[in-house]
């Protein structure tokens, strides 16, 4: 939330819906956006109850990102290799 002072920002946080992070910054992954939105929930019961839940979800995001990168790299290698073989034949 944006405002001219801390009181205005707090008031907006309490009264307005959070703008999805993806709308503010399209480069942010939807999964990271969900973690941040959960941290910003207005209802305390819907927020993380301790730091362990946040760390668990962030580590899960990191693991998925690493897996995705490996798959992406493997796909690039797979796509590149046949072309190189065809060119040499």
N, C-alpha and C positions, 0 to 999 in steps of 0.2 A: 504494500500500500504506500501511496505517496501523500505527502501533506506538507504544510508550511512549518509545522512543529510537531513535537512528540504527541501532544494531546490530540491533534487532528488525525494523526496516523493511528493512534489507539482507538479513537472513535470510529474510524473507517473499518478497522479490524473487527470491531465488535458488531458493527451494523451492516456491513456490506459483504457480499460473497467474494471470495478470492477469485481473481482472474486466473484461469489456468496458466501455468508457467509456459506451456507450449505456445500460447498466444502471444506472450510477451517476448519469448525467445524461441523460435522454431528449431533451433539447434539442440535444445534440451530434449533428452529422450522422454517419451511418455512415462516410462517406469520411474525415472528420477523425479519427474513432475509429481507422480502419485506419492512418492515418499515425502516430498516437501509439502504437498497439500495435506497429507496426514499430520505432519508436524504442526501445521498451521490451523488445524481443525478448531472450530469454535467450541464444540462440545468436548469437554475434557475426556470423556470415556472413549471417544473416537481417536484421540491422539495416542501416540506411543506412550506407554506407561513408564518406561525407563529407557536408558540409553542403549541397553542390550538389544532391544527390538530394532532400533535405528541401525546399529552396527550390523546386525544380522541381515537386514534388508539391503544395506549398502554393499556388504560383501557379496550378496546374491547378485546384485547388479554388476559388480566387478567381474564375477565369475561368468555371467552371461555375456558380458562385453568381450571378455577374452575368448570365449568359445565362438562367438560371432566372428571375431577377427580371424581366428584360425580357419573357420569355414570359408570366410571371404578370401583369405589367402589361398586356400586349397582350390577354390573355384577358379581363381585367376590363373593358377598354375595349370589346372586342367584345361582351361580355355586356351592358354598360350601354347602348351605343349603340342597339341594336334596340328596347329597352324605351322609350327616350326618343322614338324615332321613332314607335313605336306609340302612345304617349301623346299625341303632337301631332296625330295623324291623326284 
